[in-house]
Structure formats: C-alpha cells, structure tokens
Amino acid sequence: MTFSVALVGRPNVGKSTLFNRLVGKKLALVDDQPGVTRDLREGAARLGDLRFTVIDTAGLEDATDESLPARMRRLTERAVDMADICVFILDARAGVTAADELFADILRKRSKHVLLAANKAEGAAADAGIMEAYGLGLGDPIPISAEHGEGMADLAAALIPFEEEFAAREEEAVTNVDIDADEEDTGPKRPLQVAVVGRPNAGKSTLINQLLGEDRLLTGPEAGITRDAISVTMDWDGQPIRLFDTAGMRKRAKVQEKLEKLSVSDGLRAVKFAEVVVVLLDAAIPFEQQDLRIADLAEREGRAVIVAVNKWDIEPEKQAKLAGLKEAFERLLPQLKGAPLVTVSAKTGRGMDRLKAAIIRAHEVWNRRVPTAALNRWLADMVEAHPPPAPAGRRIKLRYATQAKTRPPGFVVMCSAPEKLPASYTRYLVNGLREDFDMPGTPIRLTMRGQGEANPYKNRKKSTPSRLRKHLGKKPHGE
C-alpha cells in the first residue's frame, strides 16, 4: 500500500459508509444518529486498481475543552497529521455549514493534500450543496454517493496522481534499507489476534493504549466510549500482534438501544475471530455475573483465555485481594482451570510485561500438538491409575487416542462403549491432559468414539439373498 487516506468531516455525513464501501466489508458501525464513530479505524481499501490504507475518523465538532466531543476531535486531528491525503466529506443535501467552513480552514493548514467530496449527491436535491462547496477553496468537489456507490470512479481518478508520488517515495525508502544478504527472508509473520473484552468502564481502551505506548484509542471516565471493535497492530519482539478493542458488554436485559446491540454484536464477532481473549476485570468489582458470562463465551468459542484484573494501582490490600481473586477464579470458572490471572494497571503500566508474556504463552499452548506415541503411553497410565467403569459387568475399553486438531487442542479416544462413559471420567482425562502435557487454561476438546461408528452395516441383521434361498430350495419369507 503506497499511501494512506483519512476520511474527515462533520458527524453523520457518511464517512463510515464510505469507509465500508472502500474496504468492501461492513467493518464500521453505521446508524442514522450522528457520532457513531469515536475511534480511528484503519482498513485496506481497494478502488479500481488503487490499493491504499483508509482511516475512518470521528465527526469533527467545534469543541476544544476536555469533553468527549473535544477528545474525539483531537483524535481526528491526529489522524489528519498521520495521513498522506485527507478526503473532506460534506453532506451535499445539507449544503455547506458554518462548521464545514471552520474545518475546511483547519484542513488547509494541517494537511498538504486535501480532496473535497460531496456525499449524498444522488438526485437533484444535492445540486445546490455541490455548488456551495466550490466556495470552500479546496478545489472542485467530487459528487459521490457512498451508500449507492456513485462517483467512485471520479474519486479514484482524483487519487491516481498521488499513487505515483507516494510509490516513488516508498521505492526510495526500500532502497535505503540495509538488507543483510546472509539473512534468510522468510516473509511476514501472521499477526497474533488478541481481543480485549469486558464490562463497560473496565479500562479496555486505556490498556491497549498502554500496550501501544501512545494514545491511539479514545478514553475517558465515561462508560461505553468504545462502540465498535477497533483493531490496531503492533510488534512484540518480532511477533506482529493485532489487538481488538471491543465495546463494553452489559447484561442482555439492559441492552435496549439498537446502537448498543450493534456494538455488542461487533464485540462478540471479535471474540470469535480472535486467538487469545483477554477478559479484563475491574479490581473493585471482579467476577460479576457478566464477567463470568464473557469468560465462558470465550471458552466455548475455543479461544485461549487470560483474565486480567485492572486498576490494581488503587487496591489497598493487594495480598489479601489477590488470594481472594485466585480462590474465586478456581471456584467460579472451573472450565478455565490453570488459565493465567494477571494483575495490571492500565493507567500506570504496571504488569504490562507479565500480560504480554501470558498472551504469548497462552497462544503457544493453544497451538500445542502432542505426539501420538506419547499420548497413548499417557492413556495407558491414566487407565491403569483409574480404570473406566464397567456398566452391566462389562468394562469399557479405551483402545487408543490421537490428537485430531489444534487451536484449540482436540483429542479423540477410541473406546468400546462411548455412550456409557460418564462425563466425570471425561473430565478426569481432560484434567490429566492439562497437567501432564502442560496445557493450563486452554480449552481442550475430548471426543469419545466407538470403533464401529463409521460402519453403517454394523447393526444390520444378516439375511439370505432371495436367489440363494431359491437355490437352496427355501421359500421366501411370507409365502
């Protein structure tokens, strides 16, 4: 990708709709009410033959204090400084407002390359607004309709000249890099996907900002600032990481507004696509019912889970609190036995190194594969130590085991009567796998299978073919 494009403008002019159009997916939440987008969202855009990075931003508002709109504005201004090109979007049906004029003046001073796009330009109602846009002094407005895809060819034509300029810059940068000829190029590593989830105001965005070392995500004392799942990338000692910040998840009964339902749905989707899920708790009120539901959801989805307790810097009785947390964790989340419990402070940065190490370790365990020979030696020892039950006087035989998959580890045990094996014995085997093969915390899937299950003729009664009965001189049944 040769250049980056930031989409800026007032709230509800269609920035997120255009973002989704350019990336070809519905990544950004879209709703009729203004101010849905609050954080910066990046995506890989495609427009004809052009490839570039597009940045969706929060709506610009005339606020400079410490309010939420003012913090959103500062974050958008940061995106303007980061991007190579700014596309200033206005609502052609509403025409040019005083706020548009103010922000156009700001963009002229802060950005070297600015394109003007008049969105919602379908129909005659937009003609007056397009004519007014000429007065902003940002060049000829490009009439587009982000919702219907109109004007995309004109937008691409306006971006093409920049592709050549920034392609030359990138080629020069690559030429100046000192490449060691003896170093083998193995290609880029696949990013490790990490989702941070939890209840509202647990400190998820602050935690990610601390890991990044910069104020990349919008934070503040208000609960529910983050509305959609925002992904950011970083590097941990050569390992690329993609972190997903998600909206706070409340109890389903309390989620009434359409926008919050969309936000929670977006967060759940991030959990399903993640590899490691960090469940962030508030040290003051840990292990609420919603925390337990979120952790259980991550385990049922087969994700590696880490429980992080935030705001540890303001906890007065740390030793007693930690002992209580460990006891509650083992009692309330037995399905996550052995999962890491890490205390952190997103505000001060305490515990970040421990959290990073726990994430890398959990990912390694999640990908672990056990050799079949070692697995079957283990199974023999487990059966000898605690034989399976013998319903109706016939001992269930566990013949052999194999690992069918990883991510998470999945095992299959062939046995004589899987339907008669109690769940308690399956738990016994799962706990043994965790302990003996060093797989703490990660979900383990264990399937008991009968050896004859794949044979569709196993339970059929044998019958003599009719032509054979005739040959033997027997009458067919029923004659």
Secondary structure, DSSP 8 states (H G I E B T S, - for coil): ---EEEEEESTTSSHHHHHHHHHTS--S---SSS----S-EEEEEEETTEEEEEEE-----S--SSSHHHHHHHHHHHHHHH-SEEEEEEETTT---HHHHHHHHHHHHH-S-EEEEEES--SGGGHHHHHHHGGGSSSS-EE-BTTTTBTHHHHHHHHHHHHHHHHHHHHHHHHTS---TTS--------EEEEEEESTTSSHHHHHHHHHTS--S---SSTT---S-EEEEEEETTEEEEEEE------GGG--SHHHHHHHHHHHHHHHH-SEEEEEEETTS-S-HHHHHHHHHHHHTT-EEEEEEE-GGG-S-HHHHHHHHHHHHHHH-GGGTT--EEE--TTT-TTHHHHHHHHHHHHHHHT----HHHHHHHHHHHHHHS----GGG----EEEEEEEETTTTEEEEEES-GGGS-HHHHHHHHHHHHHHTT--SS--EEEEEETTTT-TTTT------HHHHHHTT---TT-
